[in-house]
């Protein structure tokens, strides 16, 4: 089983310049670090990489501002 932690960017932060990159997803990195070693993990930060659905279970960062994007990704996963 592969567990993938995903940091979703807010729409307002999606610019062509790296000047708008916010802080890295520290809470997801902590969760990644404390996950038992028997579980394969991955960490995707949408600020740096496109979201790829290469895993079995996904844990998304969610805030009110980016909830719509998370729902869209979840819909795509359910349809796959």
Secondary structure, 3 states (H helix, E strand, C coil): CEEEEEECCCHHHCCCCHHHCCCCCHHHHHHHHHCCCCCEEEEEECCCCCCCCCCCEEEECCCHHHHHHHHHHHHHHHHC
